[in-house]
Amino acid sequence: LLVLGVSLVAIFVPNFADFLSLVGSSVCVILSFVLPATFHYLVFKEEIDWRCLLCDGAIVVFGLVIAVTGTWSSLLNMLRHSA
């Protein structure tokens, strides 16, 4: 039923793919890259060495760059389709 409901929304809502692209590029990247590395740092900040700190920082920066780039691309795509 859930798959059927989502499929019906995808069929009947105009530009649903653009909205899904926007959500995926912003929220999902933050949830999968930025938050886990940030939480790892916050939980283990007393125990980690500089290499682990550098790795966590690199993952956060990479995730933010991908989130901004993907969100910008999705917004441009949505504006292109609406014009």
Backbone torsions as a table, in degrees:
resi	resn	phi	psi	omega
1	LEU	NA	-38.0	179.9
2	LEU	-65.8	-44.2	178.3
3	VAL	-63.7	-39.9	177.8
4	LEU	-63.4	-43.3	179.0
5	GLY	-62.5	-45.3	179.1
6	VAL	-66.4	-38.1	178.1
7	SER	-63.9	-40.3	178.1
8	LEU	-66.3	-39.7	176.5
9	VAL	-63.5	-42.5	-179.8
10	ALA	-64.4	-32.9	-179.4
11	ILE	-76.0	-44.1	-170.5
12	PHE	-93.1	-15.8	179.2
13	VAL	-92.1	122.6	179.9
14	PRO	-69.0	141.4	179.0
15	ASN	58.6	32.6	178.7
16	PHE	-65.2	-34.0	179.7
17	ALA	-64.2	-37.6	178.0
18	ASP	-66.7	-40.7	177.2
19	PHE	-64.6	-42.6	179.1
20	LEU	-64.3	-36.7	176.7
21	SER	-65.1	-40.3	178.6
22	LEU	-64.5	-45.9	179.6
23	VAL	-65.4	-43.5	-179.3
24	GLY	-64.2	-39.5	-177.0
25	SER	-77.0	-23.5	-179.8
26	SER	-99.4	-61.1	-172.7
27	VAL	-72.4	-45.6	-175.3
28	CYS	-67.1	-36.2	177.8
29	VAL	-66.8	-41.3	177.4
30	ILE	-62.0	-43.5	-179.0
31	LEU	-68.5	-31.3	-174.5
32	SER	-95.6	-23.9	-178.9
33	PHE	-113.7	-55.1	-168.8
34	VAL	-72.3	-51.3	-175.8
35	LEU	-64.6	-45.0	178.3
36	PRO	-60.7	-42.0	179.4
37	ALA	-67.7	-38.0	178.1
38	THR	-65.9	-44.4	178.9
39	PHE	-65.5	-37.3	177.4
40	HIS	-61.0	-44.1	177.8
41	TYR	-63.4	-44.7	-177.3
42	LEU	-65.7	-35.5	-178.8
43	VAL	-76.7	-39.8	-173.0
44	PHE	-109.9	21.7	-174.0
45	LYS	-63.4	-24.3	178.8
46	GLU	-80.5	-20.3	-171.9
47	GLU	-108.5	-15.7	-173.2
48	ILE	-88.3	151.9	177.4
49	ASP	-94.1	-177.0	-174.1
50	TRP	-67.5	-29.3	179.6
51	ARG	-67.9	-41.1	178.4
52	CYS	-69.3	-37.9	175.5
53	LEU	-62.6	-42.5	177.7
54	LEU	-64.2	-40.0	178.1
55	CYS	-65.1	-46.1	177.1
56	ASP	-61.2	-42.3	178.6
57	GLY	-64.1	-39.7	179.2
58	ALA	-66.1	-38.9	178.5
59	ILE	-65.8	-41.4	179.0
60	VAL	-64.5	-45.7	179.9
61	VAL	-64.2	-44.4	177.9
62	PHE	-59.4	-45.7	179.0
63	GLY	-62.2	-41.3	178.8
64	LEU	-66.6	-39.6	178.2
65	VAL	-64.3	-44.8	179.1
66	ILE	-65.1	-40.5	179.8
67	ALA	-64.4	-44.8	-179.8
68	VAL	-66.6	-44.9	-179.8
69	THR	-63.0	-46.0	179.7
70	GLY	-66.5	-39.9	178.5
71	THR	-65.9	-43.2	178.3
72	TRP	-61.6	-44.5	179.2
73	SER	-63.3	-41.9	179.1
74	SER	-65.5	-41.9	178.1
75	LEU	-63.8	-42.5	177.5
76	LEU	-62.7	-39.8	178.2
77	ASN	-64.8	-40.7	178.6
78	MET	-66.1	-41.7	179.8
79	LEU	-68.1	-34.0	178.5
80	ARG	-66.9	-38.8	-179.6
81	HIS	-74.1	-29.7	-177.7
82	SER	-80.1	-21.0	-178.7
83	ALA	-86.1	NA	NA
